[in-house]
Amino acid sequence: MDLDQRIFYIVIVPDGLPAQASIMQGFAPSLMRNARLVRAASYLPSTVYDLTKDGQDTLIARRVAGQNPVNWFGQTPWAIKSMPMPPIAPFTVILLGPGQDPREYDEWIATCPVEPTIVAQKGGHLTYEELTPEALRNRFLAAIDKLPAEVEADSIAEVRQFLENWVEVPDRDIGYRVGGHNCIVPNLLIMASVGYRDVVDHEFNDIERGNAPYIEQIVKTSRSVLDLRTGDGQRDIHRIFRPTLDLNLYAPAIYPQFFDLPVPGNAADDERRRFSLVREAMQRQTGYNYFNASERAKRALNNLDLKTGEPTEGRPPHPHFLISMRRDELNIGTDAVAALATSEFAPVIRLPNDVNRTGGSCGHSRSSTARREQHPGSVSSRSGRCRSG
């Protein structure tokens, strides 16, 4: 048997009831809380070949060809413990969220021909802070020393050579700095995968000018990724594997039924009003923030007194629980899209919320396109390909 050279990152998602899922997009709460573990999978190597010098030189080409994706998966504890990891896949990293006990996996690990790497807040093989390429390399070298005899010796020797020749990705300068915000996280992770790590030097706070500041950063980082992709040129691998889509359009949606849910009946009157105002602000949102929300809605968003705008019960301003939940949904959704985008080295254009209000227009557009396709001469050509989601 030959070794699988892929590195698998498995994020453990504890079992939960459907009623516990987030009410706007249906994510498991534990997955939302552990979004940074998904982000780590995009930042770290996805094969044992990636961090060799040749691997770094060909990374963009392999990802553009769709042959080097980020391998992350969500699994319940029951699913991961239902069978041992096969000896041909020793490069498996189990990512446990805060509060999850690594000792619960001891019995399962004992059944594996080669133990996987457990990453946890404490008690695992590695802590979150210790999850680095160097630490992974040491774990993987130790793992292949314990492989059973049925694994091909030549395959082991090749992998050992790759691991022993890992070199750090050099720091590169993209030539500008931006403010950190979810709308550009996918593009930042793509750039970080090839050494452009210090692109953010402040938290994004230009929220008073509507969509323009967000769009400026999205366009700038998207162009940088496209320039890196184009600059890598055509490689031999692309003669065999067609290049992936070169642009992703992303707009986080909300279940339509969320806007029809009854206001919690057991809440105090002020809280019922806040719930309604916050939900209405979400429904009417057109841009990347709530800049155009009414003054009462802005007070509700921050749990302030609806009449005076003062803090309630002596507490400082803090997000309404719906806003906190939406933030967590956006974090995991963004990091999942970032893993996809990094897998294909294709930038993400985060669309403003207004796109979610255009369902009827999209349907009309599809009908119009179908009619135009009956007359090919009337259809304009375009370069590039994109995915929307």
C-alpha positions in Angstrom: 0.0 0.0 0.0 1.2 3.5 -0.9 0.9 6.3 1.6 -1.7 9.0 1.1 0.3 12.2 1.0 -2.7 14.4 1.8 -3.0 16.0 5.3 -6.6 15.7 6.6 -7.9 18.2 9.2 -11.0 16.9 10.9 -13.0 19.4 13.0 -15.0 17.6 15.7 -18.6 18.8 15.8 -20.4 17.3 18.9 -23.8 15.9 18.3 -26.7 18.3 18.9 -30.4 18.5 18.4 -31.8 20.2 15.2 -33.5 22.7 17.4 -30.1 23.9 18.6 -28.9 24.9 15.2 -28.6 28.7 14.5 -31.9 30.1 13.4 -30.8 32.1 10.4 -28.5 29.6 8.5 -28.8 26.3 10.4 -25.2 25.9 11.6 -24.3 23.7 14.6 -23.3 26.0 17.5 -20.1 24.1 18.2 -19.0 24.5 14.6 -19.7 28.2 14.7 -17.6 28.5 17.9 -14.7 26.6 16.3 -14.6 28.6 13.0 -10.9 29.4 13.7 -10.1 25.7 13.5 -11.5 25.6 9.9 -9.3 28.7 9.2 -6.2 26.9 10.5 -6.8 24.2 7.8 -6.6 26.8 5.1 -3.4 28.3 6.6 -1.5 25.0 7.0 -0.1 22.7 4.3 -2.6 20.3 2.8 -0.1 17.7 1.5 3.4 16.6 2.8 4.8 17.9 -0.5 3.5 21.5 -0.1 6.4 22.9 2.0 9.2 21.5 0.0 10.9 24.0 -2.3 9.4 22.4 -5.4 6.0 22.2 -3.6 6.0 25.9 -2.9 7.1 26.6 -6.5 4.1 24.6 -7.9 1.5 25.3 -5.2 -0.5 27.9 -7.2 -0.4 25.8 -10.3 -1.6 22.7 -8.5 -4.4 24.5 -6.8 -5.5 26.2 -10.0 -5.6 22.8 -11.5 -7.9 21.6 -8.7 -5.3 19.0 -7.5 -4.3 20.4 -4.1 -7.5 21.2 -2.1 -7.7 22.1 1.6 -8.8 18.8 3.2 -11.0 19.8 6.1 -14.1 17.8 7.3 -16.6 18.2 10.1 -17.2 14.9 12.0 -19.2 14.0 15.1 -17.3 12.2 17.9 -19.3 9.1 17.1 -18.4 9.1 13.5 -14.6 9.6 13.9 -14.5 6.9 16.6 -16.5 4.4 14.6 -13.5 2.9 12.9 -9.7 3.2 13.1 -7.7 5.4 10.8 -6.1 3.3 8.1 -2.3 3.1 8.1 -2.1 4.7 4.6 -3.5 8.0 6.1 -1.2 8.8 9.0 -1.3 12.5 8.3 -4.6 13.1 10.1 -5.1 16.0 12.4 -8.1 15.9 14.8 -9.1 19.4 15.9 -11.1 19.6 19.2 -12.8 22.8 20.3 -12.4 24.4 23.7 -13.8 22.2 26.4 -13.6 19.0 24.4 -11.6 16.3 26.3 -8.9 14.5 24.3 -9.0 11.6 26.8 -12.3 10.6 25.2 -10.3 9.5 22.2 -7.7 7.4 23.9 -9.5 4.1 23.4 -10.1 4.9 19.7 -6.4 6.0 19.2 -5.3 2.7 20.6 -7.1 0.9 17.8 -5.3 3.0 15.0 -2.2 1.5 13.4 -0.6 4.9 13.7 -2.0 7.5 16.0 -3.5 10.7 14.5 -2.5 14.1 15.9 -4.9 15.5 18.4 -5.0 19.2 18.7 -6.9 20.6 21.7 -7.0 23.5 24.1 -5.1 21.3 26.6 -4.3 17.6 27.0 -3.8 16.8 23.3 -0.6 16.1 21.3 -0.5 19.8 20.4 -2.3 22.9 21.8 -3.7 25.6 19.5 -0.6 27.7 20.0 1.6 24.8 19.1 -0.2 24.0 15.8 2.6 25.0 13.4 4.1 23.5 10.3 7.2 22.5 12.3 5.2 20.8 15.0 3.2 18.9 12.3 6.4 17.8 10.6 7.8 16.3 13.8 4.5 14.5 14.5 4.4 13.1 10.9 8.0 12.0 10.9 7.3 10.1 14.2 4.2 8.6 12.6 5.9 7.1 9.6 8.5 5.5 11.9 5.6 3.4 13.3 4.0 2.3 10.0 3.2 -1.4 9.6 5.1 -3.5 7.1 2.3 -3.6 4.5 3.0 0.0 3.6 5.4 0.2 0.7 8.9 1.1 1.8 9.5 3.3 -1.3 6.4 5.3 -0.5 7.6 5.8 3.1 11.0 6.9 1.8 9.5 9.4 -0.6 7.3 11.0 2.1 10.2 11.1 4.6 12.3 13.0 2.0 9.5 15.5 1.5 9.1 16.1 5.3 12.8 16.4 5.9 13.0 19.0 3.2 10.3 21.3 4.4 11.3 24.9 4.3 9.5 27.9 5.7 7.5 29.9 3.3 9.3 33.3 3.0 7.5 36.4 4.0 6.4 38.5 1.0 5.1 42.1 0.8 2.0 42.7 -1.3 2.7 46.5 -1.3 -0.3 47.8 0.7 -2.2 47.3 4.0 -5.9 46.9 4.7 -8.2 46.8 7.7 -9.2 43.3 9.0 -12.8 42.4 8.1 -14.7 39.2 7.2 -15.4 40.5 3.7 -11.7 40.0 2.7 -10.8 37.0 4.9 -10.8 34.5 2.0 -8.5 36.6 -0.1 -6.2 37.2 2.8 -5.9 33.4 3.5 -5.2 32.8 -0.2 -2.4 35.3 -0.1 -1.1 33.9 3.2 -0.7 30.5 1.6 2.1 31.8 -0.5 3.7 34.1 2.0 1.7 37.4 2.0 0.9 37.3 5.7 1.1 40.9 6.9 -1.5 42.5 4.7 -3.7 43.6 7.7 -2.3 46.3 10.0 -5.5 47.6 11.7 -9.1 46.6 12.4 -11.5 47.8 9.7 -13.5 50.7 11.2 -14.5 52.8 8.2 -18.2 52.1 8.7 -19.8 55.5 8.1 -19.3 55.8 4.3 -21.6 53.0 3.3 -20.4 50.2 0.9 -17.5 52.1 -0.7 -14.7 51.3 1.9 -15.7 47.6 1.9 -15.7 47.4 -1.9 -12.3 49.1 -2.1 -10.7 46.4 0.0 -12.5 43.6 -1.7 -11.5 44.8 -5.2 -7.9 45.5 -4.1 -7.4 42.0 -2.5 -9.3 40.2 -5.3 -7.0 41.8 -8.0 -4.0 40.8 -6.0 -5.0 37.2 -6.0 -5.9 37.3 -9.7 -2.5 38.9 -10.4 -0.7 36.1 -8.5 -2.8 33.5 -10.3 -2.2 35.0 -13.7 1.5 35.7 -13.0 2.1 32.0 -12.2 1.4 31.3 -15.9 0.3 28.2 -17.7 1.9 25.1 -16.4 2.1 21.6 -17.9 -0.4 20.3 -15.3 -3.1 22.5 -16.9 -2.8 20.5 -20.1 -4.3 17.6 -18.2 -6.4 19.3 -15.6 -8.6 22.2 -16.6 -8.1 25.3 -14.5 -10.7 25.8 -11.8 -13.1 28.7 -11.7 -11.2 31.9 -11.3 -13.7 33.9 -9.3 -16.1 33.2 -6.5 -19.2 35.4 -5.7 -20.4 35.0 -2.1 -23.4 36.4 -0.3 -24.4 34.9 3.0 -28.2 34.2 3.0 -30.8 33.9 5.7 -33.6 31.3 5.8 -36.8 33.1 4.5 -38.9 31.6 7.3 -36.7 33.4 9.9 -38.6 36.6 9.1 -41.9 34.9 9.8 -41.0 33.5 13.2 -43.2 34.7 16.0 -41.6 37.1 18.4 -40.7 35.2 21.7 -43.9 35.3 23.7 -42.3 35.1 27.1 -40.0 38.0 26.7 -40.4 41.4 28.3 -42.1 44.1 26.2 -38.8 46.0 25.5 -37.1 42.8 24.5 -39.9 41.9 22.2 -39.6 45.3 20.5 -35.8 44.9 20.3 -36.2 41.5 18.7 -38.6 42.9 16.1 -36.4 45.9 15.4 -33.2 43.8 15.0 -35.0 41.4 12.7 -36.4 44.2 10.6 -33.0 45.7 10.3 -31.6 42.4 9.0 -34.5 42.1 6.5 -33.9 45.6 5.2 -30.1 45.5 5.2 -28.7 46.3 1.7 -25.0 46.8 2.3 -22.2 45.3 4.5 -23.4 46.9 7.8 -26.5 48.5 9.3 -25.4 52.1 8.6 -28.8 52.9 7.1 -30.9 51.4 10.0 -33.2 53.6 11.9 -32.0 55.2 15.1 -34.3 52.9 17.2 -33.0 49.9 15.3 -29.4 50.9 16.0 -30.3 51.1 19.7 -31.8 47.7 19.6 -28.8 46.3 17.8 -26.7 47.4 20.8 -29.2 46.5 23.5 -29.6 50.2 24.5 -32.7 51.8 25.9 -35.0 52.3 22.9 -36.2 55.8 24.0 -33.0 57.4 25.5 -30.2 55.4 23.8 -28.7 54.9 27.3 -27.3 51.6 28.5 -29.9 49.3 30.1 -29.5 47.8 33.6 -26.1 49.5 33.9 -24.5 47.3 31.2 -22.4 48.9 28.5 -23.5 48.6 24.9 -23.4 45.0 23.7 -24.7 43.2 20.6 -28.3 41.8 20.6 -28.3 38.0 20.7 -29.5 37.8 17.1 -26.5 39.9 16.0 -24.1 37.7 18.0 -25.6 34.6 16.4 -25.4 36.2 13.0 -21.7 37.1 13.6 -21.0 33.5 14.5 -22.8 32.3 11.3 -20.8 34.7 9.2 -17.5 33.6 10.7 -18.0 29.9 9.9 -19.5 30.6 6.5 -16.7 32.9 5.6 -14.0 30.4 6.8 -15.6 27.6 4.9 -15.7 29.7 1.7 -12.1 30.7 2.4 -11.1 27.0 2.4 -12.8 26.5 -0.9 -11.2 29.6 -2.4 -7.7 28.7 -1.1 -8.2 25.2 -2.6 -8.5 26.7 -6.0 -6.5 29.9 -5.6 -9.5 31.9 -6.7 -10.5 35.2 -5.1 -13.9 35.8 -3.4 -16.0 38.8 -4.0 -18.2 39.2 -1.0 -21.4 40.8 -2.3 -23.5 43.2 -0.3 -26.7 42.0 1.3 -28.8 43.6 -1.3 -28.1 40.7 -3.6 -30.3 38.5 -1.4 -33.2 40.7 -2.3 -33.0 40.1 -6.0 -34.5 36.7 -6.3 -37.2 37.8 -8.7 -34.8 39.8 -10.8 -32.5 36.7 -11.1 -35.4 34.6 -12.2 -36.3 37.2 -14.9 -32.6 37.4 -15.9 -32.5 33.6 -16.4 -35.6 33.7 -18.6 -34.2 36.6 -20.6 -30.9 34.7 -21.1 -32.7 31.6 -22.3 -34.5 33.7 -24.9 -31.3 35.4 -26.1 -29.6 32.0 -26.4 -32.0 31.2 -29.2 -30.2 34.0 -31.1 -26.5 33.5 -30.4 -25.5 36.6 -32.2 -27.1 38.7 -29.5 -25.1 37.2 -26.6 -22.0 39.1 -25.6 -18.9 37.0 -24.9 -17.0 37.2 -21.6 -13.6 36.1 -20.3 -13.0 34.1 -17.1 -15.4 31.9 -15.2 -16.9 32.4 -11.8 -18.9 30.5 -9.1 -21.7 32.1 -7.2 -23.0 30.8 -3.9 
